[in-house]
Amino acid sequence: MSPSKPDVSDPWISSATDWPLDLLLELKGATRIAVVIPARNEERTIGGVVRLILDELNTLVDEVVVMDSLSTDQSAIIAAEAGARVYSVGEVRPDLGIRAGKGEALWKSQFVTNADVTAFIDADLTEWGPHFLRGVIGPLLADPQVQLCRGFYDRILDVDGLVTLEGGRVTELVARPWLALFRPELSEMVQPLAGEWAIRGSMLSSLSIPTGYGVEISTLLDVHARFGVRAIAQVDLGRRAHRHQNIHDLGAMAVEVLSAADRRRSPTRVTANLQSADHTNEEVLPAEVLLRSMDEDRQWAVRTILTDERPPFDNMH
């Protein structure tokens, strides 16, 4: 028997251990499930991620798709050899333009998958298990009210051999403080930016999608705005380890997260930002941001960060 969702106003929390494979197969019925793995230069880990999914969850998952974000290494070849269907974001609807961001990969995956439930998992995982996917898929199979399930975990940070549980720096310094200020009803989301999550296909296709790292915060805020916290579930996945980014890359990620969140501070902002560039709405945010950082030679380094969004997939037909 699957865990029942309590009658509370906070996001439903369960544990991955609540969702064994035999239970999910019983709940699955005719539900079609896809796993999408966005990848960019992850040749060291992508093969193992794909193989574990296919070996352990082949009776549950109908599609395993790797969306390659213009990798310059062997990620795409290794993923295909491991058994995934692999697509480059540059080859899927190139007429719509090409971006290298994570959100772009997730958005374009809708053109090459056909699923009632889509689960996303990062390609750089080093300490994880198939329970990650069982956990985020379970609540969606068990409760038709749930539209989105986000995983959470202890995030392992390895700095020069010193291992701590202080990973998730953008989450703790940017995303969760923003939620506490502007969406306090979501302040109990443990990992709002977790890369392991699942969503109903009908929900995903109705959302605008930031092309970069804003995709996790945007989907959370949009589902909440439409259906409230009762449509959101969380699942405890235990521990997670992956490759960490340097502080300057995290700064760029923070810009993308804040841009996507700020667009959603009022209901009209997302619509305004998807309109043509000649509108006069003063609340419209830029499609790109210049982020400056000073190097050790006291010279400014400038990075252009794309903060644009793709329209809902439903609008593309």
GULUM-628454 format. One record per atom (N, C-alpha, C): residue number from 1; atom name; z, y, x. Coordinates in steps of 0.001 Angstrom, whole numbers. Atoms other than C-alpha are relative to their C-alpha. Last residue first. Layout:
% GULUM-628454
 num atome       z       y       x
 NUM    CA       Z       Y       X
...
This chain:
% GULUM-628454
 num atome       z       y       x
 317     N     975     825     731
 317    CA  -32098   22811    1819
 317     C    -831     854    -936
 316     N    1175     242    -819
 316    CA  -30328   24867    4487
 316     C   -1077    -791    -731
 315     N     943   -1105     148
 315    CA  -27774   26430    2157
 315     C   -1313    -233     734
 314     N     554      52    1356
 314    CA  -25875   23142    1810
 314     C   -1051    1092    -235
 313     N    1112     954     -23
 313    CA  -25437   23158    5590
 313     C    -672     -93   -1369
 312     N    -270    1336     535
 312    CA  -23259   26244    5206
 312     C   -1246    -872      -1
 311     N    -239      19    1445
 311    CA  -24403   29126    7420
 311     C     323   -1409    -480
 310     N    1104     607     715
 310    CA  -23948   28987   11200
 310     C     315      -1   -1495
 309     N    -253    1163     852
 309    CA  -21499   31370   12788
 309     C   -1294    -479    -642
 308     N     747      64    1250
 308    CA  -21602   33873   15647
 308     C     320   -1279    -766
 307     N    -980     167    1078
 307    CA  -18868   34357   18235
 307     C    -694     -74   -1359
 306     N     601     -14    1333
 306    CA  -20967   33948   21373
 306     C    1069    -274   -1055
 305     N    -500    1071     864
 305    CA  -19027   34822   24501
 305     C    -623     147   -1378
 304     N     443    -228    1377
 304    CA  -20692   36836   27261
 304     C     391   -1203    -850
 303     N     511    1184     699
 303    CA  -18678   36623   30467
 303     C    -380     388   -1421
 302     N     226    -193    1428
 302    CA  -18151   39541   32820
 302     C    -621   -1259    -596
 301     N     917    1054     430
 301    CA  -16601   39258   36265
 301     C    -112     109   -1516
 300     N      -4     463    1373
 300    CA  -15056   42486   37488
 300     C   -1055   -1083    -204
 299     N    1250    -288     668
 299    CA  -14480   42807   41190
 299     C      53    -565   -1419
 298     N    -173   -1189     836
 298    CA  -11060   42984   42749
 298     C   -1326     503    -572
 297     N     565   -1105    -785
 297    CA  -12012   40476   45451
 297     C      65    1325    -750
 296     N    -904    -257   -1121
 296    CA   -9645   37954   43845
 296     C    -515    1101     937
 295     N    -109    1092    -956
 295    CA  -11575   38189   40585
 295     C     877     409    1187
 294     N     114    -478   -1375
 294    CA  -10959   40587   37701
 294     C     200   -1163     965
 293     N   -1147     441    -796
 293    CA  -11698   39318   34189
 293     C    -225     434    1438
 292     N     -55    -376   -1411
 292    CA  -13950   40813   31535
 292     C    1263    -547     652
 291     N   -1365     204    -490
 291    CA  -14840   39248   28180
 291     C       8     245    1509
 290     N     -42      -9   -1453
 290    CA  -17988   40615   26537
 290     C    1452     -88     448
 289     N   -1062    -823    -585
 289    CA  -18134   39575   22882
 289     C    -105     -86    1517
 288     N    -369     343   -1361
 288    CA  -21007   38206   20842
 288     C    1008    1015     534
 287     N     421    1386    -205
 287    CA  -21907   38060   17168
 287     C     242    -448    1433
 286     N    1198     231    -814
 286    CA  -19909   41241   16587
 286     C    -302   -1482     161
 285     N    -338     174   -1406
 285    CA  -17458   41485   13665
 285     C   -1266    -296     809
 284     N     773    1023    -672
 284    CA  -18361   42890   10245
 284     C     330     -28    1489
 283     N    -869    1075    -442
 283    CA  -15540   44905    8695
 283     C    -735   -1075     796
 282     N    -724    -387   -1202
 282    CA  -17557   48134    8536
 282     C     905   -1105     526
 281     N   -1404     337     217
 281    CA  -20049   46615    6093
 281     C     789     251    1285
 280     N    -854   -1104    -452
 280    CA  -23288   48474    6839
 280     C    1476    -273    -217
 279     N    -965    -421    1010
 279    CA  -25831   45657    6666
 279     C     937    1052     584
 278     N     159   -1400     379
 278    CA  -28765   45620    9081
 278     C     968     460   -1080
 277     N    -662    -930    -924
 277    CA  -27757   42450   10939
 277     C     -85    1451    -445
 276     N     881    -522   -1040
 276    CA  -28555   40131    8054
 276     C     680    1118     780
 275     N    1122    -770     509
 275    CA  -25738   38440    6188
 275     C    -826     558    1150
 274     N    1156     886      85
 274    CA  -23562   35695    7653
 274     C   -1223     728    -531
 273     N     465     319   -1339
 273    CA  -20927   38164    8849
 273     C   -1190    -942       7
 272     N     601   -1175    -632
 272    CA  -20547   39662    5392
 272     C    -591    -338    1356
 271     N    1282    -278     641
 271    CA  -19980   36263    3794
 271     C    -711    1165     675
 270     N     912    1058    -404
 270    CA  -17257   35393    6300
 270     C   -1381     255    -585
 269     N     480    -148   -1372
 269    CA  -15593   38796    5882
 269     C    -991   -1082     410
 268     N    1361    -516     -83
 268    CA  -15381   38917    2104
 268     C    -570     -46    1407
 267     N    1026     918     500
 267    CA  -12402   36588    1669
 267     C   -1419     490     203
 266     N     301    -391    1376
 266    CA  -10130   38678    3936
 266     C   -1175    -838    -469
 265     N   -1175    -731     472
 265    CA   -8356   37486    7079
 265     C    -218     568   -1384
 264     N    -544     598    1215
 264    CA  -11146   34943    7471
 264     C    1287     668    -472
 263     N    1016     -75    1046
 263    CA  -13290   36803    9986
 263     C     556    -471   -1351
 262     N      -3   -1363     518
 262    CA  -10109   37260   11986
 262     C   -1064     193   -1071
 261     N   -1157    -230     865
 261    CA   -9695   33504   12333
 261     C     -55    1384    -634
 260     N     160     787    1224
 260    CA  -13220   32930   13645
 260     C    1153     245    -966
 259     N    1132    -528     755
 259    CA  -12921   35791   16130
 259     C    -174    -740   -1318
 258     N    -430   -1228     673
 258    CA   -9446   34733   17211
 258     C   -1128     604    -831
 257     N    -958     352    1056
 257    CA  -10617   31182   17963
 257     C     410    1243    -788
 256     N     744     669    1061
 256    CA  -13704   32359   19869
 256     C     925    -353   -1165
 255     N     838    -992     673
 255    CA  -11674   34852   21914
 255     C    -732    -637   -1177
 254     N    -869    -801     851
 254    CA   -9069   32180   22663
 254     C    -784    1074    -750
 253     N    -283     779    1199
 253    CA  -11772   29856   23964
 253     C     853     800    -979
 252     N    1217     -21     808
 252    CA  -12934   32553   26374
 252     C     203    -776   -1301
 251     N     120   -1342     547
 251    CA   -9374   32975   27617
 251     C   -1225     134    -881
 250     N    -893     -57    1158
 250    CA   -9085   29198   27971
 250     C     -17    1384    -635
 249     N     691     685    1088
 249    CA  -12143   29255   30231
 249     C     856       3   -1267
 248     N    1069    -896     441
 248    CA  -10405   31880   32352
 248     C    -820    -633   -1122
 247     N    -545   -1075     837
 247    CA   -7200   29823   32501
 247     C   -1083     948    -500
 246     N    -719   -1028    -745
 246    CA   -8897   26668   33735
 246     C     332    1180    -912
 245     N     839   -1103    -463
 245    CA   -9778   23849   31381
 245     C     845    1023     762
 244     N    -447   -1347     365
 244    CA   -7947   20557   30974
 244     C    -897    1058     623
 243     N     271    -953   -1065
 243    CA   -9495   17074   30958
 243     C     375    1403    -464
 242     N    1419    -301    -169
 242    CA   -7821   14806   28430
 242     C    -153     970    1154
 241     N     321    -597   -1291
 241    CA   -4508   13205   27565
 241     C   -1506     200      83
 240     N    1419    -228    -280
 240    CA   -3127   12501   24115
 240     C    -133     633    1383
 239     N     266    -753   -1221
 239    CA     198   11088   22951
 239     C   -1503      98     236
 238     N    -744     412   -1183
 238    CA    1394    9917   19516
 238     C    -235     911    1183
 237     N     786     945    -790
 237    CA   -1254   10251   16804
 237     C     700    -425    1284
 236     N    -585      87   -1330
 236    CA     929   11911   14164
 236     C    -715   -1106     774
 235     N    -406    1345    -407
 235    CA   -1249   12616   11137
 235     C     469      32    1459
 234     N    -171     103   -1444
 234    CA   -1719   15821    9211
 234     C     426   -1416     334
 233     N    -939    1010    -500
 233    CA   -3085   16294    5704
 233     C      73     100    1520
 232     N     -57     172   -1450
 232    CA   -4717   19247    3967
 232     C    1060   -1041     355
 231     N    1238     660    -404
 231    CA   -5855   19461     324
 231     C     -23    -329    1493
 230     N      14    1365     532
 230    CA   -2327   20164    -905
 230     C   -1263    -757     373
 229     N    -529     957    -976
 229    CA   -2219   23157    1449
 229     C     -22   -1436    -515
 228     N   -1427     -61    -275
 228    CA   -4505   25207    -776
 228     C     458   -1111     927
 227     N    -764    1026     710
 227    CA   -7905   24279   -2229
 227     C    1504      43     237
 226     N     661     544    1183
 226    CA  -10410   27027   -1376
 226     C     911    -917    -822
 225     N     349   -1086     918
 225    CA   -8475   29213    1034
 225     C    -569    -542   -1308
 224     N   -1209    -549     602
 224    CA   -6860   26159    2651
 224     C    -324    1079   -1026
 223     N    -493    1013     946
 223    CA  -10207   24476    3193
 223     C    1248     512    -697
 222     N     897      37    1156
 222    CA  -11559   27693    4712
 222     C     427   -1037   -1032
 221     N    -208   -1170     855
 221    CA   -8558   28263    6980
 221     C    -882     -44   -1250
 220     N   -1351      12     553
 220    CA   -8594   24738    8398
 220     C     199    1148    -980
 219     N     -30    1023    1048
 219    CA  -12368   24693    8791
 219     C    1382     -73    -647
 218     N     768    -440    1170
 218    CA  -12289   28017   10617
 218     C      45   -1024   -1115
 217     N    -805    -946     782
 217    CA   -9450   27034   12954
 217     C    -752     431   -1250
 216     N   -1206     644     548
 216    CA  -11277   23898   14086
 216     C     833     966    -838
 215     N     284     899    1118
 215    CA  -14725   25500   14401
 215     C    1261    -629    -597
 214     N    -665    -444    1223
 214    CA  -13629   28490   16474
 214     C    -109    -968   -1146
 213     N   -1292     651     186
 213    CA  -14467   26679   19699
 213     C     755     479   -1231
 212     N    -812     348   -1158
 212    CA  -18132   27652   19538
 212     C    1299    -688    -370
 211     N     746     819    -934
 211    CA  -20927   27861   16963
 211     C     824    -456    1200
 210     N     153    -712   -1262
 210    CA  -18657   28996   14158
 210     C    -680    -894    1030
 209     N    -563     624   -1193
 209    CA  -19371   26937   11028
 209     C    -209     896    1222
 208     N     643    -609   -1158
 208    CA  -19942   28210    7502
 208     C     745    -467    1247
 207     N    -696    -971    -845
 207    CA  -18583   25703    5035
 207     C    -924     617    1027
 206     N    -133   -1248     752
 206    CA  -20183   23867    2091
 206     C     586    1132     831
 205     N    1328    -572     236
 205    CA  -21519   20948    4156
 205     C      47    1319    -757
 204     N     580    -522   -1229
 204    CA  -18045   20237    5488
 204     C   -1320     717    -259
 203     N    -742   -1199    -386
 203    CA  -16554   19877    2033
 203     C    -639     650    1225
 202     N     308   -1031     992
 202    CA  -19180   17472     708
 202     C     723    1302     295
 201     N    1321    -545    -252
 201    CA  -18915   15465    3920
 201     C    -363    1114    -953
 200     N     996     522     934
 200    CA  -15176   15043    3464
 200     C   -1348     670     277
 199     N     249    -869    1148
 199    CA  -13268   15948    6588
 199     C   -1003    -677    -919
 198     N     986     554     929
 198    CA  -11780   14199    9588
 198     C     -80     886   -1230
 197     N    -194    -340    1399
 197    CA   -9902   15400   12642
 197     C   -1102    -621    -836
 196     N      75    1247     761
 196    CA   -9422   14797   16358
 196     C     329     310   -1455
 195     N    1379     449      43
 195    CA  -10249   17958   18284
 195     C    -193   -1292    -745
 194     N     227    1365    -483
 194    CA   -6871   19463   17470
 194     C   -1462    -397    -153
 193     N    1252      43    -750
 193    CA   -6992   23232   16980
 193     C    -330   -1393     516
 192     N    1113    -517     799
 192    CA   -4404   23460   14187
 192     C   -1344     -56     710
 191     N    1106    -198    -926
 191    CA   -2062   21167   16132
 191     C   -1217     513    -768
 190     N    -485     233   -1357
 190    CA    1329   21176   14411
 190     C   -1077     288    1042
 189     N    1073     757    -636
 189    CA     304   22790   11147
 189     C     343    -147    1479
 188     N    -441    1342    -351
 188    CA    3700   23863    9858
 188     C   -1157    -903     428
 187     N    -759     -44   -1254
 187    CA    2745   27548    9999
 187     C     537   -1361     412
 186     N     567    1009    -895
 186    CA      63   26973    7373
 186     C     762     -87    1321
 185     N     -23    1268     721
 185    CA    1946   28768    4560
 185     C    -612   -1127     825
 184     N   -1265     698    -235
 184    CA    2565   31511    7115
 184     C     108   -1322    -747
 183     N      37    1114     944
 183    CA   -1139   32417    7043
 183     C    1286    -820     162
 182     N     956    -270    1069
 182    CA   -1342   35877    8666
 182     C    -165   -1125   -1018
 181     N     127   -1387     438
 181    CA    1545   36166   11112
 181     C    -808     150   -1283
 180     N   -1329    -485     399
 180    CA    2625   32538   11517
 180     C     -65    1419    -536
 179     N    -327     579    1308
 179    CA   -1035   31469   11502
 179     C    1357     497    -489
 178     N     860    -652     994
 178    CA   -1827   33888   14336
 178     C     313    -536   -1397
 177     N    -513   -1346     296
 177    CA    1214   32650   16299
 177     C    -849     737   -1034
 176     N   -1201     113     825
 176    CA     -38   29059   15811
 176     C     682    1355    -219
 175     N     251     474    1370
 175    CA   -3558   29817   17025
 175     C    1252     -29    -865
 174     N     953    -751     816
 174    CA   -2940   32025   20059
 174     C      -7    -476   -1452
 173     N     -33   -1421    -327
 173    CA    -146   31066   22462
 173     C    -907     851    -885
 172     N   -1349    -549      68
 172    CA     716   27591   21155
 172     C      55    1509     228
 171     N    -673     294    1262
 171    CA   -2792   26399   20298
 171     C    1323     747    -113
 170     N     596    -900     981
 170    CA   -4429   28156   23232
 170     C     626    -220   -1375
 169     N    -444   -1367    -228
 169    CA   -1961   26415   25551
 169     C    -597     997    -992
 168     N     249    -729    1238
 168    CA   -2394   22927   24148
 168     C     388    1453      85
 167     N    1410    -262     242
 167    CA    -735   21113   27023
 167     C    -162     765   -1305
 166     N     251   -1389     342
 166    CA    2984   21514   27712
 166     C   -1491     325     -73
 165     N     523      48    1365
 165    CA    3963   17838   27642
 165     C    -302    1408    -494
 164     N    -894    -544    1015
 164    CA    4389   17719   31414
 164     C    -649    -177   -1370
 163     N     372     303    1381
 163    CA    2881   15798   34329
 163     C    1051     557    -951
 162     N   -1190    -234     804
 162    CA    3146   17272   37825
 162     C    -382    -136   -1476
 161     N    -867    1167      10
 161    CA     356   15647   39847
 161     C    1288     164    -778
 160     N    -261     434   -1377
 160    CA   -1385   18899   40722
 160     C    1012   -1140      50
 159     N     312   -1077    -940
 159    CA   -1073   20121   37133
 159     C     417    -444    1395
 158     N    -184     446   -1378
 158    CA   -1249   17280   34601
 158     C    -460    1113     933
 157     N     592    -927    -955
 157    CA    -770   18472   31022
 157     C     357    -458    1414
 156     N    -429     195   -1379
 156    CA    -149   15830   28351
 156     C    -766     945     916
 155     N    1150    -260    -867
 155    CA    -498   16948   24760
 155     C     463     -10    1449
 154     N    -504    -611   -1226
 154    CA    2094   15310   22512
 154     C   -1192     150     933
 153     N    -459     891   -1051
 153    CA     170   14634   19341
 153     C     744     788    1061
 152     N    -855    -712    -958
 152    CA   -1436   16065   16221
 152     C     647   -1003     930
 151     N    -957     739    -800
 151    CA   -4352   14975   14054
 151     C     933     919     775
 150     N     -33    -429   -1406
 150    CA   -5992   17046   11336
 150     C    1053    -818     739
 149     N   -1160     565    -699
 149    CA   -6963   15689    7928
 149     C    -111     345    1477
 148     N     -12    -145   -1451
 148    CA   -9215   17658    5586
 148     C    1252    -648     562
 147     N    1330    -360    -475
 147    CA  -10246   17310    1942
 147     C    -109     -16    1524
 146     N      51    -436   -1395
 146    CA   -7222   15503     544
 146     C   -1451     244     408
 145     N    -343   -1415     -60
 145    CA   -7196   15369   -3259
 145     C    -120     557    1418
 144     N    1196    -820     238
 144    CA   -9090   12067   -3259
 144     C     275    1498      33
 143     N    -297   -1050     966
 143    CA   -6056   10395   -1675
 143     C   -1219     887    -199
 142     N   -1108     309     899
 142    CA   -6141    7093     206
 142     C     185     997   -1133
 141     N     319    1184     800
 141    CA   -9544    7265    1870
 141     C    1061    -253   -1068
 140     N    1182    -314     796
 140    CA   -9032   10833    3053
 140     C    -424   -1178    -867
 139     N    -351    -822    1159
 139    CA   -5466   10050    4161
 139     C   -1188     343    -897
 138     N    -826     615    1036
 138    CA   -6685    7156    6340
 138     C     315     871   -1202
 137     N     828     460    1117
 137    CA   -9525    8829    8265
 137     C     862    -460   -1176
 136     N     580   -1170     675
 136    CA   -7325   10925   10567
 136     C    -870    -395   -1188
 135     N    -968    -944     542
 135    CA   -5058    8000   11443
 135     C    -626    1146    -756
 134     N    -609     579    1204
 134    CA   -7699    5319   11817
 134     C     925    1013    -665
 133     N     957     -73    1100
 133    CA   -9551    7640   14182
 133     C     542    -627   -1273
 132     N     331   -1401     227
 132    CA   -6635    8259   16516
 132     C    -931     134   -1207
 131     N    -880    -508    1048
 131    CA   -5483    4658   16021
 131     C    -231    1486    -245
 130     N     703     -28    1289
 130    CA   -8566    3667   18014
 130     C     870     477   -1153
 129     N     306    1320     521
 129    CA   -6680    4644   21174
 129     C    -711     102   -1333
 128     N     173     -10    1443
 128    CA   -5892    7582   23444
 128     C    -259   -1434    -451
 127     N   -1124     779     522
 127    CA   -5202    8523   27039
 127     C     -22     100   -1516
 126     N    -365     987   -1015
 126    CA   -8344    9644   28870
 126     C    1201    -845    -421
 125     N   -1307     629     119
 125    CA  -10151   11680   26213
 125     C     223   -1037    1093
 124     N    -665     -16   -1304
 124    CA  -13065   13844   27333
 124     C    1361    -689     -12
 123     N     621     949    -931
 123    CA  -15503   13113   24479
 123     C     762    -144    1306
 122     N     498    -587   -1235
 122    CA  -13487   14755   21697
 122     C    -488   -1075     970
 121     N    -899     337   -1101
 121    CA  -13211   13111   18288
 121     C    -606     547    1283
 120     N     395    -560   -1289
 120    CA  -14655   14101   14945
 120     C    1037    -368    1050
 119     N   -1118    -180    -928
 119    CA  -14425   12098   11740
 119     C    -547     500    1324
 118     N     377    -129   -1408
 118    CA  -16962   12461    8943
 118     C    1244     256     820
 117     N   -1096    -487    -839
 117    CA  -16290   11167    5441
 117     C    -499      37    1433
 116     N    -938    -573     970
 116    CA  -18963   10682    2766
 116     C    1206     601     713
 115     N   -1321     598     174
 115    CA  -21549   10168    5470
 115     C     795     710   -1089
 114     N     -64      86    1457
 114    CA  -25222   10702    6191
 114     C    1297    -704    -366
 113     N    -953     964     549
 113    CA  -25749   11785    9771
 113     C     -56      43   -1520
 112     N     319    1354    -493
 112    CA  -28630   13433   11633
 112     C     998   -1048    -459
 111     N    1419     295     177
 111    CA  -28862   16913   10063
 111     C    -336   -1449     351
 110     N     248     220    1420
 110    CA  -25078   17141    9621
 110     C   -1468    -317    -289
 109     N    -176    1430     292
 109    CA  -24673   16671   13364
 109     C    -274    -303   -1466
 108     N    1286     689     -44
 108    CA  -26167   20155   13744
 108     C     134   -1501    -258
 107     N     856    -456    1095
 107    CA  -22947   21757   12542
 107     C   -1316    -763     -10
 106     N    -524     541    1252
 106    CA  -20725   19657   14811
 106     C    -888     392   -1174
 105     N     188    1450       3
 105    CA  -22870   20366   17866
 105     C     474    -609   -1311
 104     N    1432     249     172
 104    CA  -23044   24079   17061
 104     C    -270   -1495     -76
 103     N     293    -132    1419
 103    CA  -19268   24135   16644
 103     C   -1462    -238    -312
 102     N    -508    1167     717
 102    CA  -18839   22780   20155
 102     C    -336      64   -1480
 101     N   -1408      93     374
 101    CA  -21013   25442   21742
 101     C     362   -1239    -787
 100     N    -648    1055    -776
 100    CA  -24347   25102   23579
 100     C    1429    -267    -445
  99     N   -1238    -471    -613
  99    CA  -26441   27044   21069
  99     C     625   -1178     759
  98     N    -776     966    -773
  98    CA  -30060   26464   20070
  98     C    1214     687     605
  97     N    -675    -531   -1170
  97    CA  -32137   28214   17438
  97     C     898   -1042     641
  96     N   -1145    -788     447
  96    CA  -33045   27224   13906
  96     C     746     652    1168
  95     N     514   -1193     671
  95    CA  -36534   26068   14927
  95     C    1116     915    -484
  94     N      87   -1103    -970
  94    CA  -34812   23708   17350
  94     C    -534    1288    -609
  93     N     410   -1261     620
  93    CA  -33866   21580   14329
  93     C     -35    1154    1006
  92     N    -257      40    1445
  92    CA  -32182   18835   16346
  92     C    -276    1394    -568
  91     N    1073     744     648
  91    CA  -33773   18635   19806
  91     C     171     -89   -1512
  90     N    1262    -675    -221
  90    CA  -31717   21292   21597
  90     C   -1169    -661    -708
  89     N      50   -1146     915
  89    CA  -28510   20008   20053
  89     C   -1305     775     168
  88     N    -250   -1269    -682
  88    CA  -29292   16769   21855
  88     C     -71    1126   -1019
  87     N     916   -1095     303
  87    CA  -28941   13579   19867
  87     C     396    1206     840
  86     N    -192   -1234    -746
  86    CA  -27373   10256   20810
  86     C   -1084    1005    -365
  85     N    1224    -762     232
  85    CA  -26879    7210   18622
  85     C     225    1382     600
  84     N      21   -1104     964
  84    CA  -24013    5408   20284
  84     C   -1433     447    -259
  83     N     286     418    1373
  83    CA  -24167    1969   21883
  83     C     -29    1098   -1037
  82     N   -1235     536     580
  82    CA  -22616    2317   25348
  82     C    -171    -383   -1470
  81     N    -185    1346    -539
  81    CA  -26098    2704   26853
  81     C    1251    -665    -561
  80     N     996     863     635
  80    CA  -26655    5672   24543
  80     C     143   -1435     484
  79     N    -397     194    1398
  79    CA  -23400    7304   25643
  79     C    -969    -926    -720
  78     N   -1154     905      23
  78    CA  -24247    6755   29327
  78     C     434    -288   -1434
  77     N     459    1335    -371
  77    CA  -27689    8304   28932
  77     C    1133   -1003     -95
  76     N     833     524    1077
  76    CA  -26374   11338   27046
  76     C    -449   -1427     291
  75     N    -775     287    1210
  75    CA  -23518   11998   29488
  75     C    -844    -674   -1079
  74     N     526    1209     631
  74    CA  -25675   11669   32625
  74     C     707    -352   -1318
  73     N    -319    1256    -669
  73    CA  -25126   15241   33899
  73     C    -580   -1170    -802
  72     N     824      76   -1203
  72    CA  -26663   18596   32933
  72     C     315   -1261     803
  71     N    -632     475   -1232
  71    CA  -25368   18441   29368
  71     C    -991       4    1155
  70     N     771    -464   -1152
  70    CA  -27135   20539   26743
  70     C     661    -390    1319
  69     N     124   -1465     -23
  69    CA  -24495   19990   24061
  69     C    -612     474    1310
  68     N     -30    -495   -1366
  68    CA  -24989   16267   23450
  68     C    -305    1497      29
  67     N     799   -1218     -14
  67    CA  -24100   15234   19920
  67     C     137     630    1385
  66     N    -354    -951   -1057
  66    CA  -22880   11648   20109
  66     C    -975    1165     -72
  65     N    1020    -937    -454
  65    CA  -23133    9683   16866
  65     C     586     902    1083
  64     N    -617    -655   -1148
  64    CA  -21195    6604   15817
  64     C   -1086     836     659
  63     N     834    -708    -965
  63    CA  -22219    5572   12310
  63     C     864     536    1129
  62     N    1407     306     234
  62    CA  -20847    3108    9755
  62     C    -929     637    1019
  61     N     886   -1141    -253
  61    CA  -17229    3059   10875
  61     C   -1457    -418    -140
  60     N    -418   -1169     773
  60    CA  -14767     587    9371
  60     C   -1029    1120      70
  59     N     -10     371    1420
  59    CA  -16099   -2805   10470
  59     C     363    1180    -904
  58     N    1367     196     495
  58    CA  -17124   -1464   13884
  58     C     -48    -401   -1464
  57     N     114    -552    1353
  57    CA  -13658     -51   14517
  57     C   -1381    -226    -622
  56     N   -1201     132     813
  56    CA  -12369   -1832   17629
  56     C    -187     394   -1464
  55     N    -682    1288    -145
  55    CA  -15418   -2592   19753
  55     C    1104    -184   -1029
  54     N     871    1075     477
  54    CA  -17599     274   18530
  54     C     674   -1362      78
  53     N     231    -171    1442
  53    CA  -14825    2841   18858
  53     C    -818   -1154    -542
  52     N   -1243     354     692
  52    CA  -13732    1528   22262
  52     C    -170     120   -1506
  51     N    -196    1458      17
  51    CA  -17309    1523   23542
  51     C    1257    -396    -758
  50     N     945     644     923
  50    CA  -17949    5130   22529
  50     C     268   -1494    -104
  49     N    -319    -437    1358
  49    CA  -14810    6516   24197
  49     C    -895    -720   -1017
  48     N   -1194     710     449
  48    CA  -15369    4437   27337
  48     C     397     360   -1419
  47     N     317    1404     208
  47    CA  -18913    5698   27733
  47     C    1179    -786    -525
  46     N     692     214    1268
  46    CA  -17930    9334   27181
  46     C    -303   -1469    -266
  45     N    -811     579    1077
  45    CA  -15259    9444   29905
  45     C    -786    -431   -1232
  44     N   -1104     827    -496
  44    CA  -16812   10187   33304
  44     C     724    -738   -1123
  43     N     473    1317    -406
  43    CA  -20162   11367   31938
  43     C    1140    -925     455
  42     N   -1175     879      61
  42    CA  -18504   14237   30050
  42     C    -376   -1424     425
  41     N    -363     383   -1370
  41    CA  -20966   17026   30843
  41     C    1286    -822      43
  40     N     711    -839    -982
  40    CA  -21048   18421   27298
  40     C     537    -348    1384
  39     N    -184     242   -1440
  39    CA  -20105   16121   24445
  39     C    -825     974     822
  38     N     705   -1046    -743
  38    CA  -19536   16396   20696
  38     C     277    -164    1489
  37     N    -631    -345   -1274
  37    CA  -18479   13015   19289
  37     C    -823    1097     668
  36     N     837    -895    -787
  36    CA  -19261   12356   15629
  36     C     783     443    1231
  35     N    -772    -604   -1084
  35    CA  -17747    9385   13807
  35     C    -974     800     849
  34     N     651    -297   -1277
  34    CA  -19392    8595   10481
  34     C    1026     546     981
  33     N    -789    -720    -989
  33    CA  -17887    6916    7426
  33     C    -797     166    1285
  32     N     715      40   -1277
  32    CA  -19689    5790    4259
  32     C     711     932     986
  31     N     -28   -1258    -746
  31    CA  -17338    5120    1376
  31     C    -695    -153    1348
  30     N    1376    -379    -341
  30    CA  -18463    2040    -582
  30     C     -59    1297     806
  29     N     966     242    1066
  29    CA  -14983     506    -630
  29     C   -1405     316     472
  28     N    1331    -527    -298
  28    CA  -12955    2103    2154
  28     C    -992    -181   -1145
  27     N     198   -1294     649
  27    CA   -9474    1517     751
  27     C   -1440     497      99
  26     N    -254     166    1431
  26    CA   -9349   -2198    1564
  26     C    -289    1287    -760
  25     N    1142     763     513
  25    CA  -10971   -1590    4940
  25     C     139    -248   -1493
  24     N    1143    -904     114
  24    CA   -8404    1136    5580
  24     C   -1235    -726    -528
  23     N    -212    -907    1131
  23    CA   -5545   -1226    4793
  23     C   -1206     918    -185
  22     N     201     773    1232
  22    CA   -6915   -3913    7117
  22     C     216     847   -1246
  21     N    1404     209     313
  21    CA   -7320   -1360    9911
  21     C    -201    -757   -1305
  20     N     598    1145    -703
  20    CA   -3721    -224    9913
  20     C   -1423    -247    -495
  19     N    1384     255     384
  19    CA   -2997    3292    8612
  19     C    -613   -1131     817
  18     N      76     212    1446
  18    CA     751    3993    8509
  18     C   -1382    -471    -444
  17     N    -432    1370     277
  17    CA     900    3487   12283
  17     C       0    -318   -1494
  16     N    1138     890    -171
  16    CA   -1166    6647   12650
  16     C     368   -1445    -293
  15     N     131     489   -1362
  15    CA    1788    8511   11221
  15     C   -1208    -922      87
  14     N    -193    1440    -118
  14    CA    1902   10637    8090
  14     C    -126    -364    1469
  13     N     -68     601   -1326
  13    CA    2332   14331    7404
  13     C     223   -1496    -116
  12     N    -481    1374      -5
  12    CA    1182   16048    4199
  12     C     -34    -569    1411
  11     N     997    1025    -275
  11    CA     662   19775    4645
  11     C     635   -1378     174
  10     N     400      55   -1394
  10    CA    3536   21735    3100
  10     C   -1061   -1073     217
   9     N     993   -1041    -270
   9    CA    3856   22660    -588
   9     C    -486     -10    1439
   8     N    -573   -1124    -731
   8    CA    5569   19452   -1624
   8     C   -1114     984     316
   7     N     256   -1196     805
   7    CA    4860   16674   -4121
   7     C     704    1185     646
   6     N   -1138    -568     726
   6    CA    4755   13900   -1536
   6     C    -385    1263    -748
   5     N    -199   -1388    -399
   5    CA    1450   12189    -678
   5     C    1144     608    -800
   4     N     316    -951    1063
   4    CA    1742    8448   -1069
   4     C     304    1414     467
   3     N   -1043   -1006     210
   3    CA    1552    6162    1957
   3     C    -420     974   -1095
   2     N     124   -1188    -831
   2    CA    -999    3370    1438
   2     C    1131     981    -275
   1     N       0   -1190     855
   1    CA       0       0       0
   1     C       0    1233     887
